[in-house]
Amino acid sequence: MAIQLNQPALRHARALIRQGKVVRDERDDWSEAAPTADEENAFIEREGWTEFSHWHLGIDRREDPETKGAYSFPVGDFRRVHRAGVISAESRAGQYDHYEIRDALKALLRLIDEDDEK
């Protein structure tokens, strides 16, 4: 399979959630919260491709790792994980049969929602 679960991104997202760096928004909010192309470019320029990759749970190893095309299923705004981003990515991963990514996103959503119950 071309697109695989990006394990470093999963670890990064879990760490951010445990640190409370989460926006508890609703699914429809992701279209407004998702970084724009200009914001992505500025982040890459400032932080580099490795840091950019840490915000995407999907990675296509056939693609050049220094292109945006290598990364999919974003979950945050380069500061915090967005619940809406996780929900949106989970839905798309399931739709395109990326079950390992979908299941990882479900686990992130549970982690976010468990934290709300505390």
N, C-alpha and C positions, 0 to 999 in steps of 0.2 A: 504494500500500500504506500502510496506516495506521501500522504500527509500523516505524520506520526505525532504522538503526544510529546510535547516539549517538556521534559522532566524538570529542567532548571526553572522554567516559567511556573510550573505547578508548585515547586518548592517556594518560589518567590511569592506567589499569590497566597499560599498558606501562611507564610510568615507575616505578610501584611495584614491578613485577616486576624491573626493572633495578636498583632500589635494594635488592633483597633483601627487600622487605616482602611476603612470601608465606608462606602456611601450606600445606605440602605434605601435605594430608590426602587421604583417599579419598572417592569420591562419596557414600557413605552417611553421611559425617560432616557434610554440609551441613545436614541437618535440625536438627542440634544447634548448628551454628555460625552459621547465618543469623540476622541481627538480628531481634529480636521487634518487634512493632508499637510497644511502649513505647520500645525502643531507637531505632527509626526516628524517632519523634516527638521524643525528646530530642535526637537529632542535628540534625534540622531546626530545632528551636528554637535550638540553639546555633550551628549553622553555616550554616543557610539552605538554600533550595531548589536553588540552583546546585550547591553542594557535594554535596547529596543526589543530584542527577542524575548526578554523576560516578561513582557507584557502580553504575550501571545501563546496560547496553549497548543496551537498547531504549528508544526514545522515541516516543510517540504524539503528534504535533503537533496532533491534533484536540482533545486534552485540555488543560485548564488546566495550565500548567507549575507551578503551585503546588498541585498535588494529586498524591497517590501514584499515581493512576490513569494518569498520563502516563508512568510509568517501569516498565520490566520488565527481566528478565534481570539480576538483581543478581549481583555476583561477589565481594563482600567484606563485611567486618564493620565498615567505616568506619575501619579502621586498616591492614588488610592484605588483599591479594587471597587468596582461598582456592581452591586447586586444585579442591576439591570443588564450589565454587560455579561455577567455570568449566565443569566437566564437566556439572553439572546444567543450567546455562543452555544449553550447546551442544546437549544432548539435546532440551530443550524447543523451542529455536529450530528445529531440524531437524524435529521433530514437527509444528510449526505452519507450516512452509514459509517461515520467515524465513531464507533462505539466506545473505544478506549478513551477518547477525548470527551465524549458525552458523559461517560461514567465519572471521569475526573471532575468535570464541571458540576455534576450532581453532588459529588462529595463536597466541593467548595461551597455550593449553595447551602448544604446541610450545616457546614461549619459556620457560615454567616448567620443562618437562622438559629442555630443552637446558641450562639453568642447573644442573640436578641432575647432568648428565654432566660438568661441569667440575671 
